[in-house]
Amino acid sequence: MLGYVTDGHGHARAGERVELVRDRTRFSYVAETDADGFYVIVARLGDESAGEPLSLRLGAAVTRVTAAFDPTNHTDERGTRVDFDGVRAVERAAAFRATLAKFVGAAAR
């Protein structure tokens, strides 16, 4: 899971705590936004986790996401992009791969 956090006017919010919670187990993964408001959370979800409900939190704002992937596909990266614009969360699943590639490319430099 990855995404951007902005203040509702398009300005990045650095240093924000974003938490992903597995609803079934209550296990959580935490990230902090960087200077661009960007966060990355690496969650260990196995094939059996397809369809699992997840909660994504930014302060008091909570959105629900479903782990959506093909459990037989072990080639493609599994994930989604969720941006917070103020307190409103917007899932942009189609942007996940491009955003991940940009992040990995920047990290390799």
C-alpha positions in Angstrom: 0.0 0.0 0.0 1.3 3.4 -0.9 0.0 6.9 -1.5 0.1 10.6 -0.8 -1.2 12.7 2.0 -2.2 16.3 1.3 -4.0 19.0 3.3 -7.0 19.3 1.0 -5.4 22.2 -0.9 -2.8 20.0 -2.6 0.0 20.7 -0.1 2.0 17.7 1.1 1.8 16.8 4.7 5.1 15.5 5.9 5.6 13.5 9.1 2.0 12.1 9.2 1.5 8.7 10.7 -0.4 6.3 8.4 -1.5 2.9 9.8 -2.8 -0.2 7.9 -4.7 -2.6 10.2 -5.6 -6.2 9.2 -9.2 -6.3 10.5 -9.1 -10.1 11.1 -6.0 -10.2 13.2 -5.7 -6.5 14.4 -2.1 -6.6 13.3 -0.9 -3.2 12.1 1.8 -1.8 9.9 2.8 1.9 10.3 4.5 4.4 8.0 5.3 8.1 8.1 5.0 10.4 5.2 8.1 12.0 3.7 8.5 15.7 2.6 6.3 15.0 -0.4 3.6 13.5 1.7 4.4 10.1 0.3 4.1 6.9 2.3 4.8 3.2 1.7 3.5 0.3 3.8 4.7 -3.2 3.2 2.2 -5.7 4.6 2.9 -9.4 4.6 -0.3 -10.8 2.9 -0.2 -14.4 1.7 -2.3 -16.0 -1.0 -5.0 -16.8 1.6 -5.4 -13.1 2.3 -7.1 -12.3 -1.0 -10.4 -10.6 -0.1 -9.3 -9.8 3.4 -10.7 -6.5 4.8 -8.1 -3.9 5.8 -8.4 -0.5 7.6 -6.2 2.4 6.6 -5.9 5.2 9.2 -4.7 8.8 9.1 -5.4 10.4 12.5 -9.2 10.1 13.0 -9.8 9.3 9.3 -10.4 5.7 8.5 -11.1 4.0 5.2 -11.7 0.4 4.4 -9.8 -1.4 1.7 -10.1 -5.0 0.5 -7.0 -7.0 -0.4 -7.6 -7.5 -4.1 -5.2 -9.7 -6.0 -5.0 -12.9 -8.0 -3.6 -15.5 -5.5 -2.3 -17.6 -8.4 -0.2 -14.7 -9.7 3.2 -14.6 -8.1 4.8 -12.4 -10.6 3.0 -9.0 -10.3 3.4 -6.8 -7.2 0.4 -6.8 -5.0 -1.0 -3.6 -3.7 -3.0 -0.5 -4.2 -2.6 3.3 -3.9 -4.7 5.2 -1.4 -4.3 9.0 -1.2 -5.6 11.2 1.6 -6.8 14.6 0.5 -7.5 16.3 3.8 -9.5 13.6 5.6 -11.0 12.1 2.4 -9.4 8.9 1.3 -9.3 8.0 -2.4 -8.2 4.6 -3.7 -6.4 4.8 -7.0 -5.6 1.1 -7.7 -4.8 1.8 -11.4 -1.9 4.1 -10.3 -0.3 1.6 -8.0 2.2 0.1 -10.5 3.4 3.4 -11.9 3.7 5.0 -8.4 5.6 1.9 -7.1 8.0 2.0 -10.2 8.7 5.7 -9.5 9.4 5.0 -5.8 11.7 2.0 -6.6 13.5 4.0 -9.3 14.1 6.9 -6.9 15.3 4.6 -4.1 17.8 3.0 -6.5 19.5 6.3 -7.2 
